[in-house]
Amino acid sequence: MREGIHPAYGPVVFRDRAAGHAFLTRSTMTSEKTIEWEDGRTYPVVDVEISDVSHPFHTGTARVLDTAGRVERFERRYGGQG
């Protein structure tokens, strides 16, 4: 790799604001905010609105919002077949 053209890659803490969960990983993201991690070291922290801990797909709380009744029409039409 060429020197001086790539961003710095280092440890960063990502904190899920919705779930109150944080995890340490490596990234090129930077932040002015820092946090003291479990190992006693201080790392930059990036606040995110959602992660795998709070995302409805991963938590199993995802709901199908169907205002037009498409699911009901499909079930009426094809529900008894198969």
C-alpha positions in Angstrom: 0.0 0.0 0.0 1.1 3.5 -0.7 2.1 5.6 2.3 0.0 8.6 3.4 -3.2 8.0 1.3 -5.1 5.7 3.7 -6.9 6.8 6.8 -5.6 5.6 10.2 -7.1 2.2 11.1 -7.3 1.6 14.8 -9.5 0.6 17.8 -12.8 2.4 18.2 -15.7 1.8 20.5 -19.2 1.9 18.9 -22.0 2.7 21.4 -25.6 1.9 20.5 -27.7 4.7 22.0 -31.0 2.8 21.7 -29.8 -0.3 23.6 -27.0 1.1 25.8 -24.7 -1.5 24.4 -21.1 -0.8 23.3 -18.5 -2.9 21.5 -14.8 -2.4 20.7 -13.6 -3.0 17.2 -11.2 -1.6 14.7 -12.3 1.1 12.2 -11.2 4.1 10.2 -13.9 6.2 11.9 -12.7 9.0 14.2 -14.3 10.9 17.0 -13.5 13.7 19.4 -15.3 11.9 22.2 -13.5 9.2 24.1 -14.5 6.5 26.6 -12.6 4.4 29.1 -13.1 0.8 28.1 -13.1 -2.3 30.4 -9.3 -2.8 29.9 -8.6 0.6 31.4 -7.5 2.2 28.1 -9.2 5.2 26.5 -10.6 4.8 23.0 -12.5 7.1 20.7 -16.3 6.5 20.9 -18.8 6.7 18.0 -22.5 6.9 18.9 -24.8 5.0 16.6 -28.6 5.0 16.7 -29.0 1.3 16.0 -26.9 -1.9 16.0 -27.5 -5.6 15.9 -28.5 -5.5 19.6 -31.4 -3.1 18.9 -32.3 -3.7 15.3 -35.8 -5.3 14.8 -34.5 -7.8 12.3 -32.0 -9.3 14.8 -34.2 -9.0 17.9 -37.2 -10.7 16.3 -39.5 -7.8 16.9 -39.9 -6.8 13.3 -43.5 -6.3 12.2 -45.1 -6.2 8.8 -47.0 -2.9 8.5 -49.6 -3.4 5.8 -52.2 -0.7 5.6 -53.6 -1.7 2.2 -54.5 -5.2 3.3 -52.2 -6.9 0.8 -51.4 -9.8 3.0 -55.0 -10.5 3.8 -55.9 -10.4 0.1 -53.1 -12.8 -0.7 -54.1 -15.2 2.0 -57.7 -15.1 0.8 -56.7 -15.7 -2.7 -54.0 -18.3 -2.3 -54.2 -19.4 1.3 -56.0 -22.6 0.7 -53.7 -23.8 -2.1 -50.6 -25.8 -1.7 
